[in-house]
Amino acid sequence: MNNPSSPPVLTRYHIFAAFFFAIFIFLLYQTAHLLAPFSSALLWAAIIALALAPLYRRVVRAVRGRSGLAAGIMTFATLLIVIGPAILLLVVLAAQAVDIYQWASELIRSGRLAEAWSRIAIPMLDRVLNLPLLQGVDVKGIAIKSLSEFSSGMAAQIGGALKNTVLLLINVLIMLISLFFFFRDGESFYTAVTGLLPFTPEQQSAIAQKFRNTFSAVINGVFLIAFLQGVMTGIGLALFGVSYSVFWGFLAALLALLPIGGAMLVWLPCAIYLYLAGSTLNSVLLAAWGAVFVSLPDNFLKPLLIGRKAKLPTFLLFLGILGGLKVYGVLGILAGPLVVTLLTAFVQIYREEFAEK
């Protein structure tokens, strides 16, 4: 027989909570569907706003606290300095990727590849390729085929993004509008989101600090340095007579994300190519340019910026970047390390709130 004084198992509060969270999750799901077509534009706007937040605060002080005016100035400046040149770079990059693809395809079809290889190959490289381990492997063909597939794939990706001009313009417009509101109302958005988290103020502050430190470290220690290495590589190649300098500079920026080799995997083979082609002076100058202006700064700037701010092991940071690239694409360069950082913050909260108690 039930005790009349015992509380009911299912109360009005339980029913209300079940209905509320069911509807709330449904609305979140529908909102995610609504925003999915513009997710890239929104994410890039958020990334740019976070990266330029210190500069935005200075502009706000310069215009005496008028946040709307400061947000408009920053949005217009971003359009002129960042977005416009980026679109122009994509156009040039797509054109050069197509040219390289056509060049590689013609080289394979005409048979000039074998002739060029036999003429410029050095004895040491031939000895390496003739090792028993590599017998039966067409290393030369694989190398040229990989270059062809890479350039054609890049041309297809970039060309697809540029082909639908209307969609591109819509995404740029959405990004600019979002950027304005992220600049102007970013702090209120942050306060509203963090206020929903069931954490103490100290825990919220610790998570936010880890997030800011990792974001700053990845932007300054990975993105910015890789971009500068790509630019300096492209300038060096253009100065010393290597064709398709924009394409190779972009490739150098991508390879600069690797912990070993980096941009040297681009400028060093180009210097060797110039030497084998008879341009000894340009070869030496390009090698000196790459060593001094491309690879040397990376050796001390990246560990300094990443180590002090992110406070993550370099190995975990590297895995986060590679995993992010695999899962999220270009945005994964930032998303991967941030996910790893937030995981470490939550592990610390779990240790303090549950494991130690």
C-alpha positions in Angstrom: 0.0 0.0 0.0 1.4 3.4 -1.0 2.2 5.9 1.7 -0.1 8.9 1.2 2.5 11.3 2.5 5.2 10.2 0.0 5.9 12.7 -2.9 4.7 11.6 -6.4 7.4 10.1 -8.7 6.3 12.3 -11.6 5.7 15.9 -10.6 4.5 19.0 -12.6 8.1 20.2 -12.7 9.3 17.0 -14.3 6.6 17.3 -17.0 7.4 20.9 -17.6 11.2 20.2 -17.9 10.6 17.3 -20.3 8.4 19.4 -22.6 10.6 22.5 -22.4 13.8 20.7 -23.3 12.1 18.7 -26.0 10.9 21.9 -27.7 14.2 23.6 -26.9 16.2 20.9 -28.6 13.8 20.9 -31.6 14.2 24.6 -32.0 18.0 24.4 -31.8 17.9 21.7 -34.5 15.7 23.8 -36.8 17.9 26.9 -36.2 21.0 24.9 -37.1 19.3 23.8 -40.3 18.4 27.4 -41.1 22.0 28.6 -40.5 23.8 25.6 -42.1 23.9 27.2 -45.7 25.7 30.2 -44.2 27.8 28.4 -41.6 31.1 29.1 -43.4 30.4 32.8 -43.7 29.3 33.0 -40.0 32.4 31.1 -38.8 34.8 33.2 -40.9 33.1 36.4 -39.6 33.5 35.2 -36.0 37.2 34.3 -36.6 38.0 37.7 -38.2 36.1 39.5 -35.4 38.0 37.6 -32.7 41.4 38.1 -34.4 40.7 41.9 -34.9 39.1 42.4 -31.5 42.1 44.3 -29.9 42.2 46.6 -32.9 38.4 47.2 -32.7 38.7 48.2 -29.1 41.3 50.8 -30.0 39.0 52.2 -32.7 36.2 52.4 -30.2 38.4 54.5 -27.9 39.5 56.7 -30.9 35.8 57.4 -31.8 34.9 58.1 -28.2 32.9 55.0 -27.5 30.6 55.0 -30.5 30.6 51.2 -31.0 28.4 51.3 -34.1 30.7 53.7 -35.9 33.8 51.7 -34.9 32.2 48.5 -36.1 31.4 50.1 -39.5 34.9 51.4 -39.8 36.4 48.0 -39.0 34.0 46.1 -41.3 34.8 48.4 -44.3 38.6 48.2 -43.5 38.3 44.4 -43.4 36.6 44.4 -46.8 39.3 46.5 -48.4 42.4 44.9 -46.7 41.4 41.3 -46.1 38.4 40.0 -48.1 39.1 41.8 -51.4 42.7 40.7 -51.7 41.7 37.2 -50.6 39.2 36.9 -53.4 41.8 38.2 -55.9 44.3 35.7 -54.6 41.8 32.9 -55.1 41.3 33.9 -58.7 45.0 34.0 -59.5 45.6 30.8 -57.6 42.9 28.9 -59.5 44.3 30.1 -62.8 47.9 29.0 -61.9 46.6 25.7 -60.6 44.9 25.0 -63.9 48.1 26.0 -65.8 50.2 23.6 -63.7 47.7 20.8 -64.2 47.8 21.3 -68.0 51.6 21.5 -67.9 51.9 18.3 -65.9 49.4 16.5 -68.1 51.3 17.5 -71.3 54.6 16.5 -69.8 53.3 13.0 -69.1 51.6 12.6 -72.5 54.5 13.9 -74.6 57.1 11.7 -73.0 59.3 14.7 -72.1 59.2 13.7 -68.5 61.6 10.8 -69.0 63.9 12.9 -71.1 64.0 15.7 -68.6 64.5 13.4 -65.7 67.5 11.6 -67.4 69.0 15.0 -68.2 68.7 16.7 -64.8 68.7 13.8 -62.3 71.7 13.7 -60.0 73.6 10.5 -59.3 72.8 10.6 -55.6 69.0 10.7 -56.2 69.3 7.9 -58.7 71.1 5.8 -56.2 68.3 6.4 -53.6 65.6 5.5 -56.2 67.5 2.3 -57.1 67.5 1.0 -53.5 66.0 -2.6 -53.2 63.2 -1.2 -51.1 62.1 1.0 -54.0 62.5 -1.5 -56.8 59.3 -1.9 -58.8 58.0 1.5 -57.5 57.6 4.2 -60.2 58.7 7.0 -57.9 59.0 9.5 -60.8 55.6 8.7 -62.2 54.0 8.9 -58.7 55.6 12.3 -58.1 54.3 13.8 -61.3 50.9 12.2 -60.9 50.6 13.5 -57.4 51.5 17.0 -58.5 49.0 16.7 -61.3 46.2 15.4 -59.0 47.0 18.1 -56.4 46.9 21.0 -58.8 43.8 19.7 -60.6 42.0 19.1 -57.2 42.9 22.6 -56.0 41.7 24.1 -59.3 38.4 22.2 -58.9 37.9 23.3 -55.3 38.8 26.9 -55.9 37.1 27.1 -59.3 33.9 25.6 -57.7 34.0 28.3 -55.1 34.4 31.0 -57.7 32.1 29.6 -60.4 28.9 30.5 -58.7 29.5 34.2 -58.4 26.0 34.9 -57.0 26.5 32.5 -54.1 30.0 33.9 -53.5 28.7 37.4 -53.3 25.8 36.4 -51.0 28.3 34.7 -48.6 30.6 37.7 -48.7 27.6 40.0 -47.9 26.4 37.7 -45.1 30.0 37.6 -43.7 30.2 41.4 -43.8 26.9 41.9 -42.1 27.7 39.3 -39.4 31.1 40.9 -39.0 29.6 44.2 -38.2 27.3 42.8 -35.5 30.1 40.6 -34.1 32.3 43.7 -33.7 29.5 45.8 -32.2 27.7 43.2 -30.0 30.3 40.5 -29.6 30.8 41.1 -25.9 27.1 41.0 -25.2 26.8 37.8 -27.2 29.7 36.3 -25.1 28.0 37.4 -21.9 24.7 35.9 -22.9 26.2 32.5 -23.9 28.5 32.2 -20.9 25.5 33.1 -18.6 23.8 29.9 -19.8 26.6 27.6 -18.8 26.2 25.8 -15.4 29.7 26.8 -14.2 31.0 29.0 -11.5 32.4 32.4 -12.5 35.9 31.1 -11.8 35.3 28.2 -14.1 33.8 30.4 -16.8 36.8 32.7 -16.6 39.3 29.8 -16.8 37.5 28.3 -19.9 37.4 31.7 -21.6 41.0 32.4 -20.8 42.1 29.1 -22.3 40.0 29.8 -25.4 41.5 33.2 -25.9 45.1 32.1 -25.3 44.8 29.2 -27.7 43.0 31.3 -30.4 45.7 34.0 -30.1 48.5 31.4 -30.2 47.1 29.6 -33.3 46.4 32.9 -35.1 49.8 34.4 -34.3 51.9 31.3 -34.1 50.4 29.2 -36.9 48.2 31.2 -39.2 50.1 34.4 -39.3 53.6 32.8 -39.5 52.4 30.3 -42.2 50.9 33.2 -44.2 54.1 35.3 -44.0 56.2 32.3 -45.0 54.0 31.7 -48.0 54.2 35.4 -49.0 58.0 35.5 -48.6 58.4 32.2 -50.5 56.2 33.5 -53.4 58.1 36.8 -53.5 61.5 35.0 -53.6 60.3 32.7 -56.3 59.0 35.6 -58.4 62.2 37.6 -57.9 64.5 34.7 -58.9 62.6 33.5 -62.0 60.5 30.5 -60.9 57.1 30.3 -62.6 53.7 30.0 -60.9 55.0 31.8 -57.8 51.5 32.4 -56.3 50.7 28.7 -56.5 54.0 27.7 -54.9 53.7 30.4 -52.3 50.3 29.1 -51.3 51.7 25.5 -51.2 54.5 26.8 -48.9 52.0 28.4 -46.6 50.2 25.0 -46.3 53.4 23.1 -45.7 54.4 25.6 -43.1 51.8 24.1 -40.9 53.9 20.9 -40.7 56.3 20.6 -37.7 59.1 19.2 -39.9 60.2 20.6 -43.3 57.6 23.4 -43.6 58.1 25.9 -46.4 61.6 24.6 -47.0 59.9 21.7 -48.9 59.0 24.3 -51.6 61.8 26.8 -51.8 64.7 24.3 -51.6 63.5 22.1 -54.5 63.0 25.3 -56.5 66.5 26.4 -55.7 67.8 23.0 -56.9 65.7 23.3 -60.0 67.3 26.7 -60.8 70.8 25.2 -60.3 70.1 22.3 -62.6 68.6 24.6 -65.2 71.9 26.6 -65.3 70.8 29.6 -63.2 73.5 29.2 -60.5 73.3 32.8 -59.2 69.5 32.8 -58.9 69.7 29.3 -57.2 72.2 30.6 -54.6 70.2 33.8 -54.0 66.9 31.9 -53.7 68.4 29.4 -51.2 69.8 32.4 -49.1 66.4 34.1 -49.3 64.6 31.0 -48.1 67.0 30.3 -45.3 67.1 33.9 -44.0 63.6 35.3 -44.7 61.4 32.2 -44.7 62.7 29.4 -42.5 64.9 31.1 -39.9 62.1 33.3 -38.3 59.9 30.2 -38.0 62.5 28.4 -35.8 62.2 30.9 -32.9 58.9 32.7 -33.5 56.5 29.7 -33.6 57.7 28.0 -30.4 57.7 31.3 -28.6 54.2 32.4 -29.5 52.6 29.0 -29.2 54.4 27.8 -26.1 53.7 30.9 -24.0 50.0 31.4 -24.9 48.4 28.0 -25.7 50.2 26.1 -23.0 49.6 22.9 -25.0 52.1 20.3 -25.8 53.3 20.9 -29.4 52.4 17.3 -30.3 48.8 17.7 -29.2 48.6 21.1 -31.0 50.0 19.4 -34.2 47.5 16.6 -34.0 44.7 19.1 -33.4 45.6 21.0 -36.5 45.9 17.9 -38.7 42.7 16.4 -37.4 40.9 19.7 -37.7 42.0 20.0 -41.4 40.7 16.5 -42.0 37.3 17.0 -40.3 36.5 20.7 -40.8 38.6 21.7 -43.8 40.5 25.0 -43.7 38.6 26.1 -40.6 40.0 23.1 -38.8 43.3 24.9 -38.4 41.6 26.8 -35.7 38.8 24.4 -34.7 41.1 21.5 -34.0 43.4 23.2 -31.4 40.4 24.9 -29.8 38.6 21.6 -29.3 41.7 20.1 -27.7 42.1 23.2 -25.5 38.4 23.2 -24.4 38.7 19.4 -23.6 41.7 20.1 -21.3 39.7 22.8 -19.6 36.7 20.5 -19.0 39.1 17.7 -17.8 40.4 20.2 -15.2 36.9 21.1 -14.1 36.0 17.4 -13.8 39.1 16.8 -11.8 38.3 19.7 -9.4 34.6 19.0 -9.0 34.3 15.2 -9.1 37.6 13.3 -9.1 39.2 15.1 -6.2 36.0 15.1 -4.2 
